[in-house]
């Protein structure tokens, strides 16, 4: 191995290692009974217990967040593309204003309004996550697409590329880092927001928080909050690696 290759390999390891710390800590905290015993001093000396294992609550929380992010991408990316086409400036401002409502209206209010229509459980929680996570994806998608160098697009047009070809081969690849930054922000937001879904019957890391508040058990609240924070940091680090590779 040459010196340059060895140096590049070391830089790669140094860039990957910080992103793996948080998943490692999360896995350690999910060892059965470990975190429960660690917070027993916050629960009047008793080890707090839950009917559902922490690893199962974490997987449910992760699945809920990922499902919401898939919906956010399926709606947000096409919307950003549609409103950034030439001559649609007014439509772009309207789209930014409407999606921005998802973060100006409190999440609890959105969920409360959704319950009479969608009932309790997963569906109203997904709606809240969708509306809350759509803003950074749409705004970053618009910013990334508008930042594509115009002479580059003119050169592609001169080469005979169609609008679709320019979008697929030039605009989307060049705007991808900015878009991924929006996805990263949206995901971290929704990890925290998804904890509220436990109040509506959606499983996840909000369950120990809600149970801890109802039982006045600080240990349970700390368990849910700590695991949610570690999950958010883990996803942020892994998505940061993906953005660095793009």
C-alpha atoms as a printed R data frame, in Angstrom:
    type eleno elety resid chain resno       x      y       z
1   ATOM     1    CA   UNK     A     1   0.000  0.000   0.000
2   ATOM     2    CA   UNK     A     2   1.399  3.378  -0.971
3   ATOM     3    CA   UNK     A     3   1.814  6.241   1.493
4   ATOM     4    CA   UNK     A     4  -0.977  8.203  -0.194
5   ATOM     5    CA   UNK     A     5  -3.378  5.256  -0.002
6   ATOM     6    CA   UNK     A     6  -2.491  4.662   3.655
7   ATOM     7    CA   UNK     A     7  -3.096  8.324   4.464
8   ATOM     8    CA   UNK     A     8  -6.436  8.233   2.643
9   ATOM     9    CA   UNK     A     9  -7.441  5.079   4.543
10  ATOM    10    CA   UNK     A    10  -6.610  6.710   7.874
11  ATOM    11    CA   UNK     A    11  -8.640  9.805   6.977
12  ATOM    12    CA   UNK     A    12 -11.562  7.571   6.037
13  ATOM    13    CA   UNK     A    13 -11.393  5.739   9.377
14  ATOM    14    CA   UNK     A    14 -11.223  9.047  11.257
15  ATOM    15    CA   UNK     A    15 -14.310 10.311   9.429
16  ATOM    16    CA   UNK     A    16 -16.295  7.103  10.019
17  ATOM    17    CA   UNK     A    17 -15.418  6.576  13.670
18  ATOM    18    CA   UNK     A    18 -17.310  9.574  15.181
19  ATOM    19    CA   UNK     A    19 -20.496  8.517  13.373
20  ATOM    20    CA   UNK     A    20 -20.293  5.005  14.862
21  ATOM    21    CA   UNK     A    21 -19.922  6.104  18.480
22  ATOM    22    CA   UNK     A    22 -23.606  6.901  18.904
23  ATOM    23    CA   UNK     A    23 -24.949  3.628  17.463
24  ATOM    24    CA   UNK     A    24 -22.491  1.768  19.690
25  ATOM    25    CA   UNK     A    25 -23.719  3.626  22.787
26  ATOM    26    CA   UNK     A    26 -27.311  2.969  21.739
27  ATOM    27    CA   UNK     A    27 -26.674 -0.761  21.450
28  ATOM    28    CA   UNK     A    28 -24.988 -0.799  24.869
29  ATOM    29    CA   UNK     A    29 -28.000  0.942  26.428
30  ATOM    30    CA   UNK     A    30 -30.285 -1.683  24.882
31  ATOM    31    CA   UNK     A    31 -28.581 -4.537  26.749
32  ATOM    32    CA   UNK     A    32 -31.504 -5.998  28.770
33  ATOM    33    CA   UNK     A    33 -31.685 -4.509  32.256
34  ATOM    34    CA   UNK     A    34 -28.557 -2.359  31.959
35  ATOM    35    CA   UNK     A    35 -30.186  1.044  31.521
36  ATOM    36    CA   UNK     A    36 -33.010  0.189  33.935
37  ATOM    37    CA   UNK     A    37 -30.518 -0.522  36.714
38  ATOM    38    CA   UNK     A    38 -28.471  2.567  35.860
39  ATOM    39    CA   UNK     A    39 -31.430  4.899  36.483
40  ATOM    40    CA   UNK     A    40 -32.790  3.076  39.543
41  ATOM    41    CA   UNK     A    41 -31.590  5.908  41.802
42  ATOM    42    CA   UNK     A    42 -34.026  8.196  39.959
43  ATOM    43    CA   UNK     A    43 -36.901  5.788  40.662
44  ATOM    44    CA   UNK     A    44 -36.804  5.762  44.474
45  ATOM    45    CA   UNK     A    45 -34.178  3.030  44.390
46  ATOM    46    CA   UNK     A    46 -36.380  0.607  42.444
47  ATOM    47    CA   UNK     A    47 -35.465 -0.689  38.997
48  ATOM    48    CA   UNK     A    48 -38.071  0.721  36.570
49  ATOM    49    CA   UNK     A    49 -39.781 -1.870  34.408
50  ATOM    50    CA   UNK     A    50 -41.719 -1.775  31.153
51  ATOM    51    CA   UNK     A    51 -44.071 -4.333  29.665
52  ATOM    52    CA   UNK     A    52 -42.317 -4.006  26.278
53  ATOM    53    CA   UNK     A    53 -38.529 -4.534  25.940
54  ATOM    54    CA   UNK     A    54 -36.514 -1.413  25.180
55  ATOM    55    CA   UNK     A    55 -35.054 -2.892  21.991
56  ATOM    56    CA   UNK     A    56 -38.579 -3.483  20.679
57  ATOM    57    CA   UNK     A    57 -39.646  0.082  21.514
58  ATOM    58    CA   UNK     A    58 -36.510  1.390  19.780
59  ATOM    59    CA   UNK     A    59 -37.186 -0.634  16.636
60  ATOM    60    CA   UNK     A    60 -40.810  0.533  16.603
61  ATOM    61    CA   UNK     A    61 -39.662  4.131  16.965
62  ATOM    62    CA   UNK     A    62 -37.089  3.725  14.204
63  ATOM    63    CA   UNK     A    63 -39.639  2.118  11.899
64  ATOM    64    CA   UNK     A    64 -42.109  4.942  12.510
65  ATOM    65    CA   UNK     A    65 -39.495  7.593  11.715
66  ATOM    66    CA   UNK     A    66 -38.246  5.816   8.583
67  ATOM    67    CA   UNK     A    67 -41.786  5.292   7.313
68  ATOM    68    CA   UNK     A    68 -42.498  8.991   7.783
69  ATOM    69    CA   UNK     A    69 -39.262  9.942   6.001
70  ATOM    70    CA   UNK     A    70 -40.152  7.774   3.006
71  ATOM    71    CA   UNK     A    71 -43.467  9.623   2.755
72  ATOM    72    CA   UNK     A    72 -41.661 12.957   3.156
73  ATOM    73    CA   UNK     A    73 -39.288 12.122   0.290
74  ATOM    74    CA   UNK     A    74 -42.053 10.840  -1.976
75  ATOM    75    CA   UNK     A    75 -43.914 14.121  -1.550
76  ATOM    76    CA   UNK     A    76 -41.142 16.640  -0.904
77  ATOM    77    CA   UNK     A    77 -38.703 15.878  -3.727
78  ATOM    78    CA   UNK     A    78 -41.270 15.896  -6.585
79  ATOM    79    CA   UNK     A    79 -42.775 19.059  -5.099
80  ATOM    80    CA   UNK     A    80 -39.379 20.787  -5.013
81  ATOM    81    CA   UNK     A    81 -38.723 19.742  -8.611
82  ATOM    82    CA   UNK     A    82 -42.148 20.904  -9.799
83  ATOM    83    CA   UNK     A    83 -41.973 24.396  -8.285
84  ATOM    84    CA   UNK     A    84 -38.416 25.112  -9.452
85  ATOM    85    CA   UNK     A    85 -39.235 24.779 -13.148
86  ATOM    86    CA   UNK     A    86 -38.956 28.072 -15.080
87  ATOM    87    CA   UNK     A    87 -41.902 30.436 -14.736
88  ATOM    88    CA   UNK     A    88 -43.192 28.954 -11.465
89  ATOM    89    CA   UNK     A    89 -41.773 31.462  -8.979
90  ATOM    90    CA   UNK     A    90 -45.161 32.305  -7.470
91  ATOM    91    CA   UNK     A    91 -45.985 28.611  -7.107
92  ATOM    92    CA   UNK     A    92 -42.635 28.071  -5.397
93  ATOM    93    CA   UNK     A    93 -43.343 30.774  -2.820
94  ATOM    94    CA   UNK     A    94 -46.788 29.270  -2.207
95  ATOM    95    CA   UNK     A    95 -45.326 25.792  -1.700
96  ATOM    96    CA   UNK     A    96 -42.748 27.102   0.782
97  ATOM    97    CA   UNK     A    97 -45.458 28.976   2.705
98  ATOM    98    CA   UNK     A    98 -47.809 25.989   2.860
99  ATOM    99    CA   UNK     A    99 -45.153 23.476   3.909
100 ATOM   100    CA   UNK     A   100 -43.870 25.979   6.461
101 ATOM   101    CA   UNK     A   101 -47.202 25.740   8.264
102 ATOM   102    CA   UNK     A   102 -46.156 22.258   9.370
103 ATOM   103    CA   UNK     A   103 -43.654 23.772  11.798
104 ATOM   104    CA   UNK     A   104 -45.509 26.935  12.730
105 ATOM   105    CA   UNK     A   105 -48.523 24.973  14.019
106 ATOM   106    CA   UNK     A   106 -47.674 23.061  17.242
107 ATOM   107    CA   UNK     A   107 -47.356 19.325  16.704
108 ATOM   108    CA   UNK     A   108 -49.789 18.564  19.510
109 ATOM   109    CA   UNK     A   109 -52.398 20.722  17.801
110 ATOM   110    CA   UNK     A   110 -51.926 18.847  14.510
111 ATOM   111    CA   UNK     A   111 -52.295 15.504  16.256
112 ATOM   112    CA   UNK     A   112 -55.344 16.644  18.206
113 ATOM   113    CA   UNK     A   113 -57.032 17.791  14.997
114 ATOM   114    CA   UNK     A   114 -56.131 14.554  13.211
115 ATOM   115    CA   UNK     A   115 -57.471 12.188  15.874
116 ATOM   116    CA   UNK     A   116 -61.203 12.781  15.170
117 ATOM   117    CA   UNK     A   117 -60.619 11.932  11.505
118 ATOM   118    CA   UNK     A   118 -57.896  9.267  11.664
119 ATOM   119    CA   UNK     A   119 -58.456  7.853  15.141
120 ATOM   120    CA   UNK     A   120 -55.732  6.924  17.618
121 ATOM   121    CA   UNK     A   121 -52.511  5.067  16.876
122 ATOM   122    CA   UNK     A   122 -50.161  5.135  13.928
123 ATOM   123    CA   UNK     A   123 -52.031  7.195  11.325
124 ATOM   124    CA   UNK     A   124 -52.324 10.554  13.119
125 ATOM   125    CA   UNK     A   125 -48.723 10.233  14.288
126 ATOM   126    CA   UNK     A   126 -47.526  9.657  10.733
127 ATOM   127    CA   UNK     A   127 -49.484 12.690   9.573
128 ATOM   128    CA   UNK     A   128 -47.822 14.854  12.215
129 ATOM   129    CA   UNK     A   129 -44.358 13.558  11.281
130 ATOM   130    CA   UNK     A   130 -45.059 14.115   7.590
131 ATOM   131    CA   UNK     A   131 -46.127 17.724   8.059
132 ATOM   132    CA   UNK     A   132 -43.287 18.457  10.472
133 ATOM   133    CA   UNK     A   133 -40.571 16.776   8.412
134 ATOM   134    CA   UNK     A   134 -41.615 18.147   5.042
135 ATOM   135    CA   UNK     A   135 -40.260 21.661   5.593
136 ATOM   136    CA   UNK     A   136 -36.470 21.038   5.554
137 ATOM   137    CA   UNK     A   137 -36.716 18.589   2.648
138 ATOM   138    CA   UNK     A   138 -38.741 20.939   0.449
139 ATOM   139    CA   UNK     A   139 -36.754 24.061   1.354
140 ATOM   140    CA   UNK     A   140 -33.376 22.361   0.893
141 ATOM   141    CA   UNK     A   141 -34.550 20.696  -2.309
142 ATOM   142    CA   UNK     A   142 -35.600 24.059  -3.721
143 ATOM   143    CA   UNK     A   143 -32.361 25.712  -2.595
144 ATOM   144    CA   UNK     A   144 -30.235 22.929  -4.084
145 ATOM   145    CA   UNK     A   145 -32.007 22.943  -7.440
146 ATOM   146    CA   UNK     A   146 -31.888 26.731  -7.725
147 ATOM   147    CA   UNK     A   147 -28.175 26.697  -6.932
148 ATOM   148    CA   UNK     A   148 -27.303 24.560  -9.959
149 ATOM   149    CA   UNK     A   149 -24.966 26.534 -12.215
150 ATOM   150    CA   UNK     A   150 -26.961 28.056 -15.096
151 ATOM   151    CA   UNK     A   151 -24.073 27.867 -17.638
152 ATOM   152    CA   UNK     A   152 -23.904 24.119 -16.942
153 ATOM   153    CA   UNK     A   153 -27.593 23.768 -17.760
154 ATOM   154    CA   UNK     A   154 -27.164 25.906 -20.882
155 ATOM   155    CA   UNK     A   155 -24.283 23.689 -22.017
156 ATOM   156    CA   UNK     A   156 -26.414 20.570 -21.463
157 ATOM   157    CA   UNK     A   157 -29.229 22.155 -23.446
158 ATOM   158    CA   UNK     A   158 -26.781 22.939 -26.232
159 ATOM   159    CA   UNK     A   159 -25.735 19.288 -26.284
160 ATOM   160    CA   UNK     A   160 -29.341 18.356 -27.037
161 ATOM   161    CA   UNK     A   161 -30.398 17.073 -23.621
162 ATOM   162    CA   UNK     A   162 -34.121 17.137 -22.916
163 ATOM   163    CA   UNK     A   163 -35.561 18.699 -19.762
164 ATOM   164    CA   UNK     A   164 -35.885 15.270 -18.177
165 ATOM   165    CA   UNK     A   165 -32.304 14.358 -18.994
166 ATOM   166    CA   UNK     A   166 -30.984 17.602 -17.531
167 ATOM   167    CA   UNK     A   167 -32.965 16.979 -14.367
168 ATOM   168    CA   UNK     A   168 -31.773 13.384 -13.940
169 ATOM   169    CA   UNK     A   169 -28.157 13.791 -15.032
170 ATOM   170    CA   UNK     A   170 -27.298 17.290 -13.826
171 ATOM   171    CA   UNK     A   171 -29.763 19.017 -11.509
172 ATOM   172    CA   UNK     A   172 -30.543 16.186  -9.099
173 ATOM   173    CA   UNK     A   173 -26.929 14.937  -8.734
174 ATOM   174    CA   UNK     A   174 -25.593 18.471  -8.168
175 ATOM   175    CA   UNK     A   175 -28.314 19.339  -5.662
176 ATOM   176    CA   UNK     A   176 -28.059 16.016  -3.807
177 ATOM   177    CA   UNK     A   177 -25.726 17.211  -0.981
178 ATOM   178    CA   UNK     A   178 -28.071 20.072  -0.098
179 ATOM   179    CA   UNK     A   179 -31.098 17.766  -0.307
180 ATOM   180    CA   UNK     A   180 -29.432 15.196   1.962
181 ATOM   181    CA   UNK     A   181 -28.787 17.928   4.511
182 ATOM   182    CA   UNK     A   182 -32.536 18.578   4.532
183 ATOM   183    CA   UNK     A   183 -33.279 14.863   4.933
184 ATOM   184    CA   UNK     A   184 -30.814 14.734   7.806
185 ATOM   185    CA   UNK     A   185 -32.505 17.649   9.575
186 ATOM   186    CA   UNK     A   186 -35.969 16.231   8.922
187 ATOM   187    CA   UNK     A   187 -35.014 12.829  10.332
188 ATOM   188    CA   UNK     A   188 -33.540 14.265  13.533
189 ATOM   189    CA   UNK     A   189 -36.610 16.457  14.031
190 ATOM   190    CA   UNK     A   190 -38.935 13.504  13.625
191 ATOM   191    CA   UNK     A   191 -37.092 11.252  16.066
192 ATOM   192    CA   UNK     A   192 -37.990 13.720  18.789
193 ATOM   193    CA   UNK     A   193 -41.448 14.479  17.456
194 ATOM   194    CA   UNK     A   194 -42.368 10.780  17.230
195 ATOM   195    CA   UNK     A   195 -42.180 10.461  21.010
196 ATOM   196    CA   UNK     A   196 -45.434 12.457  21.205
197 ATOM   197    CA   UNK     A   197 -47.157  9.677  19.272
198 ATOM   198    CA   UNK     A   198 -47.089  7.492  22.381
199 ATOM   199    CA   UNK     A   199 -49.820  9.704  23.821
200 ATOM   200    CA   UNK     A   200 -52.015  8.594  20.908
201 ATOM   201    CA   UNK     A   201 -51.243  4.897  21.237
202 ATOM   202    CA   UNK     A   202 -48.355  4.681  18.771
203 ATOM   203    CA   UNK     A   203 -45.551  2.492  20.091
204 ATOM   204    CA   UNK     A   204 -42.059  3.865  20.419
205 ATOM   205    CA   UNK     A   205 -39.659  5.552  22.793
206 ATOM   206    CA   UNK     A   206 -42.353  7.952  23.893
207 ATOM   207    CA   UNK     A   207 -43.929  5.068  25.835
208 ATOM   208    CA   UNK     A   208 -41.508  5.165  28.820
209 ATOM   209    CA   UNK     A   209 -41.718  8.969  28.819
210 ATOM   210    CA   UNK     A   210 -45.521  8.974  28.966
211 ATOM   211    CA   UNK     A   211 -45.585  6.192  31.574
212 ATOM   212    CA   UNK     A   212 -42.909  7.940  33.612
213 ATOM   213    CA   UNK     A   213 -44.877 11.190  33.629
214 ATOM   214    CA   UNK     A   214 -48.112  9.441  34.614
215 ATOM   215    CA   UNK     A   215 -46.367  7.474  37.401
216 ATOM   216    CA   UNK     A   216 -44.108 10.376  38.440
217 ATOM   217    CA   UNK     A   217 -41.174  8.084  37.734
218 ATOM   218    CA   UNK     A   218 -38.172 10.126  36.634
219 ATOM   219    CA   UNK     A   219 -36.188  7.009  35.731
220 ATOM   220    CA   UNK     A   220 -38.639  5.995  33.003
221 ATOM   221    CA   UNK     A   221 -38.603  9.514  31.562
222 ATOM   222    CA   UNK     A   222 -34.797  9.487  31.453
223 ATOM   223    CA   UNK     A   223 -34.782  6.084  29.733
224 ATOM   224    CA   UNK     A   224 -37.082  7.233  26.930
225 ATOM   225    CA   UNK     A   225 -35.367 10.606  26.512
226 ATOM   226    CA   UNK     A   226 -31.855  9.125  26.500
227 ATOM   227    CA   UNK     A   227 -32.667  6.414  23.963
228 ATOM   228    CA   UNK     A   228 -34.464  8.905  21.692
229 ATOM   229    CA   UNK     A   229 -31.457 11.230  21.847
230 ATOM   230    CA   UNK     A   230 -29.025  8.414  21.041
231 ATOM   231    CA   UNK     A   231 -31.221  7.272  18.147
232 ATOM   232    CA   UNK     A   232 -31.349 10.817  16.757
233 ATOM   233    CA   UNK     A   233 -27.568 11.198  17.041
234 ATOM   234    CA   UNK     A   234 -27.031  7.779  15.419
235 ATOM   235    CA   UNK     A   235 -29.220  8.599  12.412
236 ATOM   236    CA   UNK     A   236 -27.644 12.036  12.117
237 ATOM   237    CA   UNK     A   237 -24.159 10.549  12.054
238 ATOM   238    CA   UNK     A   238 -25.030  7.840   9.526
239 ATOM   239    CA   UNK     A   239 -26.796 10.305   7.230
240 ATOM   240    CA   UNK     A   240 -23.805 12.608   7.580
241 ATOM   241    CA   UNK     A   241 -21.600  9.811   6.257
242 ATOM   242    CA   UNK     A   242 -23.960  9.330   3.328
243 ATOM   243    CA   UNK     A   243 -23.845 13.046   2.576
244 ATOM   244    CA   UNK     A   244 -20.046 13.035   2.716
245 ATOM   245    CA   UNK     A   245 -19.906 10.189   0.192
246 ATOM   246    CA   UNK     A   246 -22.308 11.913  -2.254
